[in-house]
């Protein structure tokens, strides 16, 4: 599966979750439902994937976890907030840098139309 197909599949799964549930729930509910939807659609993922921090030659487990790592390529970070802020994008960019992944989807489920809550964040992606 190529990276654009992966992101389309993830977005399709997220749209389905949002269509069924709508806005207003906790992030944990959307995470659980998105995992189930990706299972139904046979989208390969790791949930709550650990993200260690390498600092001056030492690998540290600082407790960071990705909401999802899909197909070993795409980081998916979920939010259920009033609006996405620059700090949310900075967080995801840092995750990409730390894990050496090329692409992330930042998805805010707390919006009336999910299309407005999805940000595609790219770091060194060669397409």
C-alpha positions as CSV (number, residue, x, y, z in Angstrom):
1,X,0.0,0.0,0.0
2,X,1.5,3.4,-0.9
3,X,1.4,6.3,1.4
4,X,-1.5,8.3,-0.3
5,X,-3.6,5.2,-0.3
6,X,-2.9,4.7,3.4
7,X,-3.9,8.3,4.3
8,X,-7.1,8.0,2.2
9,X,-8.0,4.8,4.1
10,X,-7.3,6.4,7.5
11,X,-9.3,9.5,6.5
12,X,-12.2,7.3,5.3
13,X,-12.2,5.4,8.6
14,X,-12.2,8.7,10.6
15,X,-15.0,10.1,8.5
16,X,-17.1,7.0,9.2
17,X,-16.4,7.3,12.9
18,X,-17.4,10.9,12.9
19,X,-20.5,10.2,10.8
20,X,-21.7,7.7,13.3
21,X,-20.7,9.5,16.5
22,X,-20.6,13.2,15.7
23,X,-18.6,15.7,17.8
24,X,-18.7,16.1,21.6
25,X,-17.2,12.9,23.0
26,X,-13.8,12.3,24.7
27,X,-10.7,11.6,22.6
28,X,-10.6,8.1,24.1
29,X,-14.0,7.2,22.6
30,X,-12.9,8.3,19.2
31,X,-9.6,6.3,19.5
32,X,-11.5,3.2,20.5
33,X,-13.9,3.5,17.6
34,X,-11.2,4.4,15.1
35,X,-9.3,1.3,16.1
36,X,-12.4,-0.8,15.5
37,X,-13.1,0.9,12.2
38,X,-9.6,0.3,11.0
39,X,-9.9,-3.4,12.0
40,X,-13.1,-3.6,10.0
41,X,-11.3,-2.1,7.0
42,X,-8.2,-4.2,7.4
43,X,-5.9,-1.2,7.9
44,X,-2.7,-2.3,9.6
45,X,-1.9,-0.2,12.7
46,X,-0.2,-0.1,16.1
47,X,-2.1,1.6,18.8
48,X,-0.5,3.6,21.7
49,X,2.9,2.9,20.0
50,X,5.8,3.9,22.4
51,X,8.0,6.8,21.3
52,X,11.3,6.9,23.1
53,X,13.4,10.0,23.1
54,X,17.1,9.8,22.1
55,X,19.0,12.4,24.0
56,X,22.8,12.7,23.7
57,X,23.3,9.1,22.9
58,X,20.9,7.7,25.5
59,X,17.4,6.3,24.7
60,X,14.9,7.5,27.2
61,X,11.4,6.2,27.8
62,X,9.6,9.5,28.6
63,X,6.1,8.0,28.4
64,X,5.3,9.3,24.9
65,X,2.8,7.2,22.9
66,X,1.5,7.7,19.4
67,X,-2.3,7.3,19.2
68,X,-1.7,5.2,16.1
69,X,1.2,4.3,13.8
70,X,-0.5,3.1,10.6
71,X,1.3,0.7,8.2
72,X,4.7,1.7,9.8
73,X,4.5,5.0,7.9
74,X,1.8,7.3,9.1
75,X,1.5,8.8,12.6
76,X,-2.2,9.5,13.5
77,X,-2.7,11.9,16.4
78,X,-6.3,12.4,17.6
79,X,-7.8,15.4,19.4
80,X,-11.2,16.3,20.7
81,X,-10.7,20.0,21.3
82,X,-12.4,23.3,20.4
83,X,-9.8,24.0,17.8
84,X,-6.4,22.8,16.7
85,X,-3.6,25.0,17.8
86,X,-0.1,25.5,16.6
87,X,1.2,23.5,19.6
88,X,-0.7,20.5,18.4
89,X,1.0,20.7,15.0
90,X,4.4,21.2,16.7
91,X,3.7,18.1,18.8
92,X,3.1,16.0,15.7
93,X,6.1,17.4,13.9
94,X,8.3,16.5,16.9
95,X,6.8,13.0,16.8
96,X,7.7,12.7,13.1
97,X,11.3,13.9,13.8
98,X,11.8,11.6,16.8
99,X,10.5,8.5,14.9
100,X,11.9,9.4,11.5
101,X,8.4,9.0,9.9
102,X,7.4,11.1,6.8
103,X,3.8,11.9,7.4
104,X,1.1,12.4,10.0
105,X,-2.6,13.1,10.2
106,X,-3.7,15.3,13.0
107,X,-7.5,14.7,13.4
108,X,-9.8,16.8,15.6
109,X,-13.1,15.1,16.1
110,X,-14.7,18.0,17.9
111,X,-15.9,19.8,14.8
112,X,-19.3,19.8,13.0
113,X,-17.6,18.7,9.7
114,X,-14.6,16.4,10.1
115,X,-13.0,17.6,6.8
116,X,-12.2,20.9,8.7
117,X,-10.6,19.0,11.6
118,X,-8.0,17.1,9.6
119,X,-4.4,18.3,9.0
120,X,-1.9,16.5,6.9
121,X,1.6,17.1,8.3
122,X,4.7,16.2,6.2
123,X,8.3,15.9,7.1
124,X,10.8,14.9,4.4
125,X,8.3,13.0,2.3
126,X,9.6,11.9,-1.1
127,X,6.6,11.1,-3.3
